[in-house]
Amino acid sequence: MSCFNRLITKFALLCQSKLALLLLWLYLPFPALANSTQFTSSGVIIAFVLGFFAAVVLLLLFRKKLARTGAEEGGSDTISADDLYLFTHDPATNLPTAQQAQKVFSRALMQSNERRFAVVTIKPTNFQRVNSILGHHNSDILLLQLAYALSQKLANNQALLNFSNEQKPIRLARMQSLHFLMVVDLSQAQHDDHHVLDDICQQLAASVPQAMSFKSFSLNFELAFGIAISGHNGHSVAELISHAEDALLSAIQQQKQIFYFDNASLLHTQQQLSRMELIHQDIRDENLFWYVQPQVNISNNQLVGFQIKVHWYEQAEKPKELADFVRIAEYSGDIYLLTKQMIIEAFKVIAVLNNQGLTQPVAISILSQSLLEADLVDFIEGQIKLSGVSGKQLIMELSEQVIVDSAEQAKRTIDQLKSLGVRVAIDNFSGSYESLRYLRKTAVQQIKINCQHLRNDSENRVDKAITNALVTLSRSMKIQLIGTHIDNHEASAAYKAMGGELMQGLIINRGVVRDELEIWLNAWFSQHPEAKPN
């Protein structure tokens, strides 16, 4: 009963009691006040008796109602089992709510300071597709299927906290949106924390291998996990859950199945925030220094292409290259705008080259997984149509790390780029197993290797052997290879001795701004007339 209803009831009872007492007060002295003649009349006697009994009945009813109300109020602290279940469980999945899970976890943390826990948050990363096709009402049925499958898999794992008040354990809770929560007790773990947690997460991901179906629609759920460990990543319930959620977001952004919270992400000092504000403002104001670096075939001095480069002068200090400030641009939320500006600059350089009768391609770098989206491909397509040039004159360089970390997403993006005629290169190619495996699956037109530490001496045998193997590999696979960061004659001689021909670096040119590119081209062709196209 609500507080308002109780007040109304008491008021009504009070009114009833006052009425009964008023009636008694009026009727009890009535015989004494009336003379005997008046009181002996039958009508008056009957009226007196009826009034008296009415007052008594009202008093009795009042006492009974008051006793019942007191009993209800006295038992207001108790709740039925059905009401308790509704209060502590999510109606869509029948799982305990986040509040219930936090309550259980908080009790477990307070029991002993020596117990260690890991908070694991889970999300089906591809569930948005279900909502868009089936609608929220129908998608709840698939969500219920998923919750049941996950809960059943975890039910017998004694290392997980039980969030249920019932006899049957429930070790999974529903959080906001599509997020789920489990808490692992690591106190009795006999193996490394990461090994234990990875095993639980992988088993859970494997518990829903078959496609779940509803109304002829089916979907294989893909799960992502974010993990925070008590003591190392925090101490309170709220802190650990928040950090696990941050780790889950990183897992989704980086296309990883399992991601552990990194304390370094908390170190956004005032200086770091200041740098983020500076890069944000400079990108918005287009206050960056753009230039191009030529790529040359050293066997005949022919120009084979150009790469767009950018410098950021942080408070007039030594210029920083893209690789040095790309993370800051990501944190500030400006990486996409920066890449769009780079693409626009590339098409402006292509226009200058075309005016000189040159069709060499211009390359730009993709150093972040967050750029592997359809929006970027759409923007490139728009620029191709706007400029009227061929997509073949643009090369998108994806770093090897981006490709390895986001293989499937990178493949989709590469396929979309190739449909526009845009060529694709792998930057910082190392020849690792994963990169070779990807190179075999995906048709890329160019690979680039970093020759920064290449020297023509006996102390550099390992770097020389790796570079030599990559030059041989590219030749056998008939893939164009460009050696980058060749900044001195020693590196150039070592690279040439291995059979390398295409190079880029300070030994060719430090960089040319777009407004002076035509002057530089004329000077290059004057110095190397054999390189000038007919």
N, C-alpha and C positions, 0 to 999 in steps of 0.2 A: 504494500500500500504506500503511495507517495505521501510526502509530507503535507501537501495541499489537501489531499483526501482525508488525512487524519484530522486536520484542523476543522474541516467541514463537519465531519462525524461528531467530533467533540462539541462543536457549537450546537449541532442539532440535539445532542443528548442533554446539553446544558439547558436548552430551551424546553425540552420535555420535562426535566426535573423542576424547573421554575414554574411551569404551568401546573404540575401536580401539586407542588407546595402551595401555590396560590389557591388552587381549588380547595385544598384542605383548610387553609387559613380562612377561606370564605365560609366554608360549610360547617366546620366544627363549632364555632360560637353561635351558629344560626339558631339552635333551639333555645339557648339562654336569652338571646335578644328578642326572640319572638314571644308573644303572649300565648298562653295555653290554648286559647281559642283558635288562633291562627295556625299554630303548629299541629293541632289535632286534625286539621282538614286533610283529607286523603291526597289531594293534589300536591300539597306542600310536602307531605311525608314522602311521597314517591319521588319528588324532585330532589329532596335531601339525600335519599338512599342512593339514587342513581349518580348524583354528583360525587358522593363519598366514595362509592365503588370505582368510579372513573379515575379519581385521584390516586387510589390505591393501585389500580391496574397500571397507571402510568408510572408510578414509582417502581413497581416490580419490573416492568419492561425496561426501565432505565437501568436498574441494577444488573439485569441480565445482559443488556447490551454493553454496559460498561465492563463487565467481567470478560465478555468475548473480545472486546477491543483491547483490553489489557493483555489478554493471552496472545492476540495477534502481534501486538507491539513487542511483547516480551520475546516472541519467537522470530522477530524480523531479522535477526542475525543469521538464521539458518536458511539454507537454500536447498531446493530439491536437486536430485542427481541430474535430472533432465535440464534444469535451468543452469546448473554448473557446467554441463557439457556445452551448452549453447554459448555460455560466457567465455569459455577457454578454448573453443575450437572454431576454425574457419569453416563457414558453411559450404564453400565451393569445393574444398578438397578434403574435408573432415580431418584435417591436421590441426594440431595445437597452434594457437596464434603466436605471433611474435612476443606479445606481452607475457603469455604463459611460459614460453621458452626462456625469456629473460629472467622471469621470477625463479624458475628452476635453476638456471645457470648461476644466478646471484647467490642462491642458497649453497650451491656446491662450492663456489669460490670462498664463501665465508667459513666453511667447515674446516678448511686447512690451508695454510699458506704454502705448504709443500706440494700440493697437487698442481699439476700443470695441465693446461687445456689448450686445444686448438679450435678456433671458431672457423667453420667452413660455410661459406655462402655459395649457393648454387643457382644457376639460371639456365633455362633452355634457350639458347641464343637464337634459334630460328623460329620461335613461337610467334613472332610478329606476323609471319606469313599466314598462320592459322587465323588470327584475328581479322586480317584484311580480307580473307576469302570466306570464312564461315560466319564472321560476326562474333561478338563477345559471348552471347548466350550459348551458341553451339560450341564455341571453342572451350567453354568451361567443362564440357564433357571429356574432351581430350586431356585437359588439364587434370581432371579427376583421375583419369587412367594413369597419367604420368605419376601423380602423387602416390597413388596406390602401389605402383610398381617400385618406386623408390623406397617407400615406407616398408614394404615387404622385404626388400633386400637388406635393410638396416635393422630389422626387428630383433634379430638374434645376436647382434654385435654388442657384447657387454661393455666394450670400451666407449660406447656412445651414451650420452646422458638420455634418460627417459623423461620426456616432457609430459607424459600422460598421467592423470590421476587414477586411471582405471587399471585393472589387473593386467591387461594386454599392453605391453610396452609400445610406445610410439616415439621414435628417435629422430623424427624429422618434423620441422615446424614451418608454417607458411609465414613469410614476411610480406612486405609491401610488394605490389605489382606481381611479377613472376619470379620473385626471389624466394629461395628456400634456405633453411638453416639447420645445421647439425653441429654438435659440440662433442669433440673427441677428448677423452681423458687420456693423457699421455703419461700419467704417473707410473703405470705398470708396463709401459712399452719396453720390449726387449730389443728393439732395433732403433735405428736412427729415425728421428721425428719425420723427416721428409720421406723416408722409405715407407713408414707406416701410413702417412697421410696420402701419399701418391697411390698406394695400393688400395686404400678405401675408395678414393675418388675414381680410380680406373675400374674397380669392380662395380661401382655405382653407375658409371657411364655404360658399362657393358650389360647392365641389368635391363636396359630397354633397347635391345638391338633390332627387334622387329618393328616394322612400320605400324604405328597406331592409326586406326581408321575410324572414320565417322562419315556416314552418308556418302560413300564412295570416295571420300578424301582421305589420304593417308600421308603420314609424315614420319621420318626417322628423326627423333629428337637428338640434337647435339648439345651437350652440357658443357658449361664453363664453370670453373671453381676458383674462388678467392679464399685465401687462407691467412689468418693471423694467429700467432702463438703467444699465449700469456707469458708475461715476464719479458719476453724479447720484443714484442710488438705492442705492449700495453698491459694494464693491470685491471682496469674496471671493465664491467660488462659492456657499457656503452662504447668505450674506446676500442675494445677488441672487435665488436661487431662493425663499427665504423671503418676500421682498418681492413677487415675482411671484405667489406663492400668496395673499398677503394681497390683492393687487389683484384676483385672480380671484374671491376670496370677495366682495369689494365689487361686482364686476360682477354676480354672481349675485344678491346681496341687492338691488341697485338696478335689476335687470332691464335691464342694459346689455350690449351685445355685447362691447365692448372697454373696458377700464379700466386706466389707468396708475397705478402706485403713487405716492401722494402723501406726500412726506416730512413733511408737517404731521401726518400720523397718528402719527408717532413722538414728537411733542411732548407726550406724556402726562406732564407734569411732576408732581412731588410734589403741587403745589397742585391740579392737575387731578384726580389720583387721590383727593385728599382731598375734592374737591367731589363726585366720583362716589360716594364712601362716604357723604357727608352726604345726598345725594338718595336714595340707596338706603335709608338708614335712615328718612328722613322719609316716603317712600312706603310702606314696610313698616309704619310706625307710624301711617299715615294722618294725618300731621302737616302737611297742606296746607290752605290757606285757600280754600274754595269759595264762589262767589257767582254771581248771575245778573245779566245786563245786559238790560234790556228793549229791544225794537225797536218803533218807533212810526210810524204814518202821520201825518205832520205836517199833513196837510190837514184831518184831523178828530180828531186825538189818540187814535185807536183803537190799542190794543195789537195788534200782528200776530205777536209771538213773543218768545222769550227765548233767550239764549245762555248756556251754562254757561262760566264763567271760573274760572281757578285761579291763585293766587299761591303762590310758594314763597319763604319768608323765609329766605334763606341767612345763618345766623348773625346773625339780627336786623337784617340790612341792609335796604336798600330792596327792596321786593318785586319779584320777577321774574315776568313773565307766561309763559304756556306756551311761546310762540315763543322765549323767551330761554333756557329750560332743557330743551327737548325733546331736544336733542342729547346733553346730559349724561345724561338718562334712558335714551337709546338705548345709550350706551356702558356704563352701569351694568347694562343688561339689564332695566330696570324699566318700559320704555315700555308694554308690554302690560298690566301690572298697573295702571299709572297710567290708561290708557284705560278699563279695566274699572271703576275707581273713578269715573271721569267719567260713564260710562253709568249706573251705580247712582245717582249724584247726580242725573242728568237725570230718571230715573224717580221719584225722591223729589219733585223740583220739579213734575213732571206731576201727582203725587198732590195736592199743595197746590193747584195750579190747578183740578183737577177738583172739589175740595172747595168751591171758590168758584164753581163753575158755569162755569169757563172751559176752553176746548179749544185755546188757542193752542199751537203747536208749540214744542218746546225743542230747541235745536241744540247739538251738540258738535263739536269740531274733530278732524280726522285729519291730522296733520302729518308722518307717517312712512310710507314705502312698506312697512315691515315689518309694518304693521297690516292690510295688504290680504290677509288670510288668512281661510279658511273658519271658523277657530276663533272669530274675533271676531263673525262673522255668527251663528254658533251661540249665542254668549253673549247677543247681543241678542235672538235668538228666545226664549231661556230667560227673559230678563227681561220680555219682553212677556207671556209666559204666566204668569209669577209675579205680575206686577202687575195683570194683567187689563185693561190699557189698550190702545188701538188703536195700531198701529205708525205711523199717520199723525201722531201727536203727537210723533214723534221725527224730527229732521233731522240727517243726517250731513254735515258740511262737509268736503270734501276740498280741500286747497290745490291751486291750479293746477299747481304744480311737481310735486306727487306724481302727478297725473293725466298730465302730459306725460312724466314719466320712466318711468311704469309703465302705459302706456295700456291694454294688453290685460288686465293683472291688475286694474286699476281698473275696467274695463268689466265683468269677471266679478263683482267685488264689488258694483258698483252694481246689476247685474241681480239678484243674490241679495238685496240690501237691498230692492229694489222688490217682490220677491215676498212680503216680509213687510209691505208697506205703508209702509215707512220712506221718507221723502223724502230727496232728495240735493241738496246745494248745492255750488257751486264758489266757494271763498274766494280772495281776492286775484286776482280775474279781471282780466286785462290786455288782453284782446282780441287777443292775438297770433294768428298764422296757425294754429299748432298747437292752441291752445285753442279757436279758432272752429271748426276742423275737427272737434275732439272734441265740441264742443257740438252740432254738427249731427248727429253719429252717435248721440249718447247723450241720452236724454230726461232732463234735470235740471229740477228745479222752481224753482231759485233760483240767482242769482249775486250775489256780494257784491264791491263795489269799495272800495278803500281811498281815502278822501278826506282823509287826514291833512294833505296839503300843499295842499289846495284853498283858494284865497283869491280874493276878489272884486276883483282889481286887474289892471292891464295887464301886470305882470311875471309873471303866472302863466298866460299864454295857452296854453302847451303842455298843462299839466295840465288846464286847463279844456276845451280842445278834445277831449282823450282822454276825459275824464269825460262830456262832452256826447255824444260819439259812442256811448259805451257805454250811456248812458241811452236814446238813440234806438234803438240795436240791441235792447235788452231789450224795449222797447215794441213794436217791429215783430215780434219773435219771440214775444211774449206770455209772457215769462219774468219772474217776480218779481225785482226788483233792490233790494238794500238797500245804502245807503251807510254805511260803517263809519268809525270814528275821526273822527266829526264832533264836535269837542270845543269849538267856539266859535261865536258867532253869525255871524261872517264866513264860515266854511265852510258853515254852515247856509243862509245867504242865497244863496251862490253855487250850492249844490246845488239849492235850490228854484228858482232862476232858470233852471236847465237842464231843469226838469220832473221832478226827483227828488222822490219822496214818502216813501219808507220809509227811515228812518235809525236809526242806533245810535251811541252815543258818550256822552261826558261831558256834553254839552249836555242829554241826556235824563236820565241818571242814571249815577253812577260805578259802581254795583253794589249789589245787595241780597243779604244772606245769606238762606238758605232759611228760617231761623226767624223772620225779620222780613218775609218776602215778603207775607204776608197783611196786615200793617199798611200796607206800602207800597201795595198794591193798593187798599185802602180810601181811602188818602189821595189816590191818583191819580184815582179815580173821583169823589171829593168835589170835587177841583179841576177835573175835566173830566167833568161828568155826562153830556155827550153821547156820551162814549166807552164808557159802561157798557152792556153787552149787556142786552137785554130778557129 
